[in-house]
């Protein structure tokens, strides 16, 4: 069992302001995993004040970017030294299969941004059309509040903290209350690197803590990953205060299977795209749009591919589909399954709790057929291992159905002709599209259209989100041709 007695505030582990504790049990079997303090509004205030002072008066924003990258390399090295420990702790905490290797993904994010620090145009020259010489300077946006979900606590934390810090910001991270252990273990990596006082705080806690952090007067920018409902509330608060904000929200992504796609290969990729993270991923391919005349063939292939994905102990290296994070999440998925059946959809497989795992929050991998795109199960984010198969008549209808959702985060197009798949992919209103592939890679921008969010993450372009653009102008000729004229 892991016990964390303190919170990480401004670079030091300190006692929390209250005695409230977060007790974590394994989603796989209910065993006790560990305990950690729950942050309060008072802890946020303390961290916010430390971050504000560090940004306004401390050395971090004033260091050369190469020196910031060097110091952050210490965080990266501390993380690299603990990959196995962090993977095991994370899997015990949230049930995401260890085969996903979340710590290695977080390390890849750190490596990407540390390399990008040397390529990003923090300063560049530009000529104005009226004779001015401009020096464009990208300065840190200020104090950043990062709020990350339980399904990727390391990946999402590094995806916000490292680019913010590379840019020269200071940061307060609020991890989910379901994953305080992994988050405070990450704090140990930051502590080992010895960043200047006040630069980083990590405060796991509930929604009230998140709201207080978002509204905190010392915060200049909010970077959030989570539900669309929470994103709307955050956007409202940031709008009222004119704070910068990026939001990576929900999805209901479609896999468009064109009529010339290979059934077996496509089914394998769609099954993985839907079921990875046990379906608890915002970019999951949860709708499979298939040509009506190949419907039965493709449903058979999809079910076979899903059945081939091992289900069970998330600490088993072979497991692909593990438990859901909590009983409330299991009940949510069961509610959606019941809704689909009530609306007239039919189960091709799954739909029940996993009988041989009674102590964990397992649901069978589920495939629905006879799904209309207007049903709840086709329009709302279920966040579980549930795939909806929806037939279409022609390519235009496939595109219309793919775009007929309030979301626009990810997607995929499968065809025997790469050029055709590319052409259809360009018609989808979504931030990422896999072309005969699954979208998603460190170094490629990730983010959504419509209700899936604002801004992009996991690429060099993310540094734009943590900087303000200042123009230093000098004039070679009379300003605007007016000064000095007769």
C-alpha positions as CSV (number, residue, x, y, z in Angstrom):
1,X,0.0,0.0,0.0
2,X,1.2,3.5,-0.8
3,X,0.7,6.3,1.7
4,X,1.3,9.9,0.9
5,X,1.0,12.2,3.9
6,X,1.7,15.5,2.2
7,X,0.7,17.7,-0.8
8,X,3.2,19.1,-3.2
9,X,3.0,22.9,-2.9
10,X,5.5,25.2,-4.7
11,X,8.2,22.7,-4.9
12,X,8.0,21.2,-1.4
13,X,5.9,18.4,0.3
14,X,3.9,20.1,3.0
15,X,1.0,19.1,5.3
16,X,-2.4,19.7,3.8
17,X,-4.7,22.3,5.3
18,X,-7.3,19.7,6.3
19,X,-7.4,16.2,7.5
20,X,-9.5,14.9,4.6
21,X,-8.0,11.9,2.9
22,X,-8.5,10.1,-0.4
23,X,-8.6,6.3,0.0
24,X,-8.0,4.3,-3.2
25,X,-9.2,0.8,-3.8
26,X,-8.3,-1.3,-6.9
27,X,-11.0,-1.3,-9.6
28,X,-10.0,-4.8,-10.4
29,X,-10.6,-6.5,-7.1
30,X,-11.4,-3.9,-4.4
31,X,-8.1,-4.2,-2.5
32,X,-6.7,-1.2,-0.8
33,X,-4.1,0.6,-2.9
34,X,-3.2,3.6,-0.9
35,X,-4.2,6.9,0.7
36,X,-3.3,10.5,0.0
37,X,-4.5,13.9,1.3
38,X,-7.3,15.7,-0.5
39,X,-6.5,19.3,-1.3
40,X,-8.8,22.1,-0.2
41,X,-9.4,25.7,-1.3
42,X,-6.9,26.8,1.3
43,X,-4.2,24.6,-0.3
44,X,-5.1,26.0,-3.7
45,X,-4.7,29.6,-2.3
46,X,-1.3,28.7,-0.9
47,X,-0.2,27.1,-4.2
48,X,-1.6,29.9,-6.2
49,X,0.2,32.5,-4.2
50,X,3.5,30.6,-4.6
51,X,3.0,30.3,-8.3
52,X,2.1,34.0,-8.7
53,X,5.2,35.1,-6.7
54,X,7.4,32.7,-8.7
55,X,6.1,34.1,-12.0
56,X,6.2,37.8,-11.0
57,X,9.4,37.8,-9.0
58,X,11.2,34.5,-9.3
59,X,13.8,33.3,-11.8
60,X,11.9,30.7,-13.8
61,X,10.3,32.9,-16.5
62,X,13.5,34.9,-16.8
63,X,15.7,31.9,-17.4
64,X,16.9,31.2,-20.9
65,X,14.7,28.5,-22.5
66,X,17.7,26.2,-22.8
67,X,18.3,26.4,-19.0
68,X,14.6,25.7,-18.4
69,X,14.9,22.7,-20.6
70,X,18.0,21.5,-18.8
71,X,16.3,21.7,-15.4
72,X,13.2,20.0,-16.8
73,X,15.5,17.2,-18.0
74,X,15.9,16.3,-14.4
75,X,12.2,15.7,-14.1
76,X,12.4,13.6,-17.3
77,X,15.3,11.5,-15.9
78,X,13.5,11.0,-12.5
79,X,10.4,9.8,-14.5
80,X,12.5,7.5,-16.6
81,X,14.1,5.9,-13.6
82,X,10.6,5.0,-12.2
83,X,8.7,3.8,-15.3
84,X,7.9,0.3,-13.9
85,X,6.9,1.5,-10.5
86,X,4.7,4.3,-11.9
87,X,3.0,1.9,-14.4
88,X,2.2,-0.6,-11.7
89,X,0.9,2.1,-9.3
90,X,-1.2,3.7,-12.0
91,X,-2.8,0.4,-13.0
92,X,-3.6,-0.5,-9.4
93,X,-5.1,2.9,-8.9
94,X,-7.3,3.4,-12.0
95,X,-7.5,-0.1,-13.6
96,X,-6.1,0.9,-17.0
97,X,-4.2,-2.2,-18.3
98,X,-0.5,-2.0,-17.7
99,X,0.0,-3.0,-21.3
100,X,-0.9,0.6,-22.3
101,X,2.4,1.7,-20.7
102,X,1.1,5.1,-19.5
103,X,4.4,6.1,-17.9
104,X,6.3,5.5,-21.1
105,X,3.8,7.7,-23.0
106,X,4.3,10.4,-20.4
107,X,8.1,10.1,-20.9
108,X,7.6,10.5,-24.7
109,X,5.7,13.7,-24.1
110,X,8.5,15.1,-22.0
111,X,11.1,14.2,-24.6
112,X,9.0,15.8,-27.3
113,X,8.7,19.2,-25.6
114,X,12.2,19.3,-24.3
115,X,13.4,18.8,-27.9
116,X,10.8,21.3,-29.2
117,X,12.2,23.9,-26.8
118,X,15.1,24.4,-29.1
119,X,13.0,24.7,-32.3
120,X,10.1,26.8,-31.2
121,X,10.3,30.4,-32.4
122,X,10.3,32.2,-29.1
123,X,11.7,35.2,-31.0
124,X,11.7,36.0,-34.7
125,X,12.0,39.0,-37.0
126,X,9.4,40.3,-39.3
127,X,9.0,43.3,-41.6
128,X,5.9,45.4,-41.5
129,X,4.3,46.8,-44.7
130,X,4.8,50.4,-43.7
131,X,8.5,50.1,-43.1
132,X,8.7,48.9,-39.5
133,X,11.1,46.2,-38.3
134,X,9.3,44.0,-35.9
135,X,10.7,41.6,-33.3
136,X,8.1,39.0,-32.4
137,X,8.6,37.8,-28.8
138,X,6.6,34.9,-27.4
139,X,6.4,35.4,-23.7
140,X,5.0,33.0,-21.0
141,X,1.3,33.5,-20.5
142,X,1.7,33.5,-16.7
143,X,0.3,31.1,-14.0
144,X,-1.2,28.0,-15.5
145,X,-3.9,25.9,-13.8
146,X,-3.9,22.4,-15.2
147,X,-6.8,20.0,-14.5
148,X,-6.4,16.4,-15.7
149,X,-8.7,13.3,-15.6
150,X,-8.2,9.9,-14.0
151,X,-7.9,7.9,-17.2
152,X,-4.4,9.3,-18.1
153,X,-3.0,11.1,-15.0
154,X,0.7,10.9,-16.1
155,X,0.2,11.5,-19.8
156,X,-2.2,14.4,-19.3
157,X,-0.1,15.9,-16.5
158,X,3.0,15.9,-18.6
159,X,1.1,17.1,-21.6
160,X,0.2,20.3,-19.7
161,X,3.0,20.8,-17.2
162,X,6.0,20.4,-19.5
163,X,5.0,22.7,-22.3
164,X,3.8,25.3,-19.8
165,X,7.1,25.2,-18.0
166,X,9.2,25.2,-21.2
167,X,7.3,28.4,-22.1
168,X,8.3,29.9,-18.8
169,X,5.0,29.6,-17.0
170,X,4.5,28.5,-13.4
171,X,1.8,25.9,-12.8
172,X,-0.6,24.4,-10.3
173,X,-1.9,20.9,-11.4
174,X,-5.2,19.5,-10.0
175,X,-5.3,15.8,-10.7
176,X,-8.5,13.8,-10.3
177,X,-9.4,12.5,-6.8
178,X,-9.4,9.0,-8.3
179,X,-5.7,9.1,-9.0
180,X,-3.9,11.0,-6.3
181,X,-1.2,8.3,-5.8
182,X,0.2,8.4,-9.3
183,X,0.0,12.2,-9.3
184,X,2.0,12.6,-6.0
185,X,4.5,10.0,-7.2
186,X,5.0,12.3,-10.3
187,X,5.4,15.2,-7.8
188,X,8.4,13.3,-6.4
189,X,10.0,13.4,-9.8
190,X,9.6,17.2,-9.9
191,X,11.0,17.5,-6.4
192,X,14.0,15.5,-7.4
193,X,14.7,17.9,-10.2
194,X,15.0,20.9,-7.9
195,X,13.1,23.5,-9.8
196,X,12.9,27.0,-8.3
197,X,10.6,27.6,-5.4
198,X,6.9,28.1,-6.4
199,X,7.3,26.8,-10.0
200,X,5.1,23.7,-9.7
201,X,2.3,22.5,-7.3
202,X,0.4,19.2,-7.5
203,X,-2.9,19.1,-5.6
204,X,-5.2,16.1,-6.1
205,X,-8.8,16.8,-5.2
206,X,-12.4,17.0,-6.1
207,X,-14.5,19.2,-8.3
208,X,-14.9,22.0,-5.8
209,X,-11.1,22.3,-5.6
210,X,-11.0,22.5,-9.4
211,X,-13.6,25.2,-9.5
212,X,-11.7,27.2,-6.9
213,X,-8.5,26.9,-8.9
214,X,-10.1,27.9,-12.2
215,X,-11.6,31.0,-10.6
216,X,-8.5,31.9,-8.7
217,X,-7.5,35.5,-9.4
218,X,-3.8,34.6,-9.6
219,X,-4.4,32.2,-12.5
220,X,-3.8,33.5,-16.0
221,X,-4.5,30.4,-18.1
222,X,-6.5,27.2,-17.6
223,X,-5.7,23.9,-19.4
224,X,-8.3,21.3,-18.9
225,X,-9.0,17.7,-20.0
226,X,-12.3,16.2,-19.1
227,X,-16.0,16.1,-19.8
228,X,-17.8,18.6,-22.1
229,X,-20.1,19.6,-19.3
230,X,-17.2,20.6,-17.0
231,X,-15.5,22.2,-20.0
232,X,-18.5,24.5,-20.6
233,X,-18.4,25.6,-16.9
234,X,-14.7,26.3,-17.1
235,X,-15.1,28.2,-20.4
236,X,-17.8,30.4,-18.7
237,X,-15.6,31.3,-15.8
238,X,-12.6,32.0,-18.0
239,X,-14.8,34.1,-20.3
240,X,-16.0,36.2,-17.5
241,X,-12.4,36.8,-16.3
242,X,-10.9,36.9,-19.8
243,X,-8.5,34.1,-18.9
244,X,-6.8,32.1,-21.6
245,X,-8.2,28.6,-21.8
246,X,-7.6,25.3,-23.7
247,X,-10.1,22.5,-23.4
248,X,-9.8,18.9,-24.5
249,X,-13.2,17.4,-24.0
250,X,-15.4,14.5,-25.0
251,X,-15.8,12.6,-28.2
252,X,-18.1,10.2,-30.1
253,X,-15.7,9.3,-32.9
254,X,-16.6,7.4,-36.0
255,X,-14.7,4.7,-37.8
256,X,-15.9,5.1,-41.4
257,X,-15.5,1.7,-43.1
258,X,-15.7,2.1,-46.9
259,X,-17.0,-0.6,-49.1
260,X,-13.6,-1.7,-50.4
261,X,-12.0,-2.0,-46.9
262,X,-10.5,-5.4,-45.9
263,X,-12.8,-6.8,-43.2
264,X,-10.2,-8.5,-40.9
265,X,-7.6,-5.8,-40.9
266,X,-10.2,-3.0,-40.4
267,X,-12.0,-4.9,-37.7
268,X,-8.8,-5.4,-35.7
269,X,-8.0,-1.7,-35.8
270,X,-11.6,-0.6,-35.0
271,X,-11.7,-3.0,-32.0
272,X,-8.5,-1.6,-30.6
273,X,-9.6,1.9,-31.3
274,X,-12.8,1.4,-29.4
275,X,-11.7,-0.9,-26.5
276,X,-8.2,0.5,-25.6
277,X,-8.2,2.0,-22.0
278,X,-11.3,-0.3,-21.5
279,X,-13.3,2.1,-23.6
280,X,-12.5,5.0,-21.2
281,X,-10.8,7.3,-23.7
282,X,-12.2,10.5,-25.2
283,X,-10.8,9.6,-28.6
284,X,-12.2,6.1,-28.7
285,X,-13.8,4.9,-32.0
286,X,-17.2,4.1,-30.5
287,X,-19.2,4.3,-33.8
288,X,-18.4,1.9,-36.7
289,X,-20.1,3.1,-39.9
290,X,-20.3,0.2,-42.3
291,X,-21.8,-0.2,-45.8
292,X,-25.2,-1.7,-45.6
293,X,-24.5,-4.5,-48.2
294,X,-21.5,-5.6,-46.1
295,X,-23.1,-5.1,-42.7
296,X,-23.3,-8.8,-41.5
297,X,-19.8,-9.6,-42.8
298,X,-18.3,-6.7,-40.9
299,X,-20.3,-7.2,-37.7
300,X,-19.0,-10.8,-37.7
301,X,-15.4,-9.5,-38.2
302,X,-15.8,-6.8,-35.5
303,X,-17.1,-9.3,-33.0
304,X,-14.3,-11.7,-33.7
305,X,-11.8,-8.9,-33.3
306,X,-13.3,-7.8,-30.0
307,X,-13.4,-11.3,-28.7
308,X,-9.7,-11.7,-29.5
309,X,-8.8,-8.9,-27.1
310,X,-7.9,-10.4,-23.7
311,X,-10.1,-9.2,-20.8
312,X,-9.1,-9.5,-17.1
313,X,-6.4,-8.6,-14.6
314,X,-5.1,-5.2,-15.7
315,X,-1.7,-6.1,-14.2
316,X,-1.4,-9.0,-16.6
317,X,0.8,-7.9,-19.6
318,X,-1.6,-9.7,-22.0
319,X,-4.7,-7.8,-20.9
320,X,-6.1,-5.2,-23.2
321,X,-9.5,-4.6,-21.6
322,X,-9.6,-4.2,-17.8
323,X,-12.1,-2.9,-15.3
324,X,-13.9,0.4,-15.3
325,X,-12.5,3.0,-12.8
326,X,-15.3,2.8,-10.3
327,X,-18.7,1.3,-9.5
328,X,-20.4,4.6,-10.6
329,X,-18.8,4.2,-14.0
330,X,-20.0,0.6,-14.3
331,X,-23.5,1.7,-13.5
332,X,-23.2,4.5,-16.1
333,X,-22.2,2.0,-18.8
334,X,-25.0,-0.4,-17.7
335,X,-27.5,2.5,-18.0
336,X,-26.4,3.2,-21.5
337,X,-26.6,-0.5,-22.5
338,X,-30.2,-0.6,-21.1
339,X,-31.0,2.6,-23.0
340,X,-29.7,1.1,-26.3
341,X,-31.9,-2.0,-25.8
342,X,-34.9,0.2,-24.9
343,X,-34.4,2.2,-28.1
344,X,-34.4,-0.9,-30.3
345,X,-30.7,-1.6,-30.7
346,X,-29.7,-5.3,-30.5
347,X,-26.7,-6.8,-28.8
348,X,-24.4,-8.7,-31.1
349,X,-22.2,-9.5,-28.1
350,X,-21.6,-8.6,-24.4
351,X,-23.8,-6.3,-22.5
352,X,-23.4,-7.7,-19.0
353,X,-21.1,-7.6,-16.0
354,X,-18.2,-9.9,-16.3
355,X,-19.3,-13.0,-14.3
356,X,-15.9,-14.3,-13.4
357,X,-14.7,-11.0,-12.0
358,X,-17.3,-10.3,-9.3
359,X,-15.0,-8.2,-7.1
360,X,-14.1,-5.7,-9.8
361,X,-15.9,-3.2,-12.0
362,X,-15.9,-5.2,-15.2
363,X,-18.4,-5.1,-18.0
364,X,-18.2,-7.4,-21.0
365,X,-17.0,-5.8,-24.2
366,X,-20.2,-4.9,-26.0
367,X,-21.1,-4.6,-29.7
368,X,-24.5,-3.1,-30.6
369,X,-26.2,-3.5,-34.0
370,X,-29.5,-2.1,-35.4
371,X,-28.3,1.2,-34.1
372,X,-29.8,4.5,-35.4
373,X,-27.4,7.4,-35.3
374,X,-30.0,9.4,-33.3
375,X,-30.0,7.0,-30.3
376,X,-28.4,8.0,-27.0
377,X,-25.8,5.2,-27.4
378,X,-24.8,6.8,-30.8
379,X,-24.8,10.4,-29.7
380,X,-23.5,10.5,-26.1
381,X,-20.1,9.5,-24.7
382,X,-20.5,6.3,-22.8
383,X,-16.9,5.9,-21.6
384,X,-16.9,2.1,-21.6
385,X,-16.1,-0.8,-23.9
386,X,-19.2,-0.3,-26.1
387,X,-19.2,-0.2,-29.9
388,X,-22.2,0.9,-32.0
389,X,-22.4,-0.5,-35.6
390,X,-24.4,1.8,-37.9
391,X,-25.1,1.0,-41.6
392,X,-25.0,3.5,-44.4
393,X,-26.1,3.5,-48.1
394,X,-23.3,5.4,-49.8
395,X,-20.2,7.5,-49.1
396,X,-22.1,10.8,-48.8
397,X,-24.3,9.3,-46.1
398,X,-21.3,7.9,-44.3
399,X,-19.8,11.3,-44.1
400,X,-23.1,12.8,-43.0
401,X,-23.5,10.3,-40.2
402,X,-19.9,10.7,-39.1
403,X,-20.4,14.4,-38.8
404,X,-23.9,14.1,-37.2
405,X,-22.7,14.6,-33.7
406,X,-22.0,17.5,-31.4
407,X,-18.4,16.2,-31.0
408,X,-15.4,16.3,-33.2
409,X,-12.3,14.9,-31.5
410,X,-11.1,12.0,-33.6
411,X,-12.0,9.4,-36.2
412,X,-10.8,7.1,-38.8
413,X,-11.4,6.1,-42.4
414,X,-10.6,2.6,-43.8
415,X,-10.4,1.8,-47.5
416,X,-8.5,-0.4,-49.9
417,X,-7.5,2.8,-51.6
418,X,-5.4,5.2,-49.6
419,X,-6.2,8.1,-51.8
420,X,-9.9,7.5,-51.4
421,X,-9.6,7.2,-47.6
422,X,-7.6,10.5,-47.5
423,X,-10.3,12.2,-49.6
424,X,-13.1,11.1,-47.2
425,X,-11.0,11.9,-44.1
426,X,-10.7,15.5,-45.3
427,X,-14.6,15.7,-45.2
428,X,-14.8,14.8,-41.5
429,X,-15.3,17.6,-39.0
430,X,-12.9,16.4,-36.4
431,X,-9.5,17.2,-35.1
432,X,-7.7,14.0,-35.9
433,X,-8.5,11.3,-38.5
434,X,-6.6,8.0,-39.0
435,X,-6.2,7.2,-42.6
436,X,-6.2,3.4,-42.7
437,X,-4.7,3.8,-39.2
438,X,-5.5,4.9,-35.6
439,X,-5.0,8.6,-35.0
440,X,-2.9,9.7,-32.1
441,X,0.8,10.2,-31.7
442,X,3.1,12.4,-29.7
443,X,4.3,15.2,-32.0
444,X,1.1,15.4,-33.9
445,X,-1.5,18.0,-32.8
446,X,-4.4,16.6,-30.8
447,X,-7.7,18.4,-30.0
448,X,-11.2,18.8,-31.1
449,X,-13.8,20.6,-33.2
450,X,-17.2,21.6,-31.9
451,X,-18.0,20.4,-28.4
452,X,-14.8,18.4,-28.2
453,X,-12.8,21.5,-27.2
454,X,-10.5,24.4,-27.9
455,X,-6.8,24.3,-28.7
456,X,-4.3,21.5,-29.4
457,X,-2.0,19.4,-27.3
458,X,1.0,16.9,-27.6
459,X,2.8,18.8,-30.4
460,X,5.1,21.8,-30.8
461,X,2.0,23.9,-31.6
462,X,0.9,23.5,-28.0
463,X,3.6,26.1,-27.0
464,X,1.4,28.6,-28.7
465,X,-1.2,28.0,-26.1
466,X,1.2,28.9,-23.2
467,X,2.6,32.1,-24.7
468,X,1.5,35.6,-25.4
469,X,2.8,37.3,-28.6
470,X,4.4,40.7,-28.2
471,X,5.6,42.9,-31.0
472,X,8.7,45.1,-30.5
473,X,8.6,47.6,-33.4
474,X,11.3,49.9,-34.8
475,X,10.8,52.2,-37.7
476,X,13.2,52.7,-40.6
477,X,11.0,55.3,-42.4
478,X,8.4,57.8,-41.4
479,X,5.7,56.1,-39.4
480,X,2.8,55.2,-41.7
481,X,4.2,57.7,-44.2
482,X,2.8,60.6,-42.1
483,X,5.6,61.8,-39.8
484,X,7.9,64.3,-41.4
485,X,5.7,64.9,-44.5
486,X,5.0,68.4,-45.7
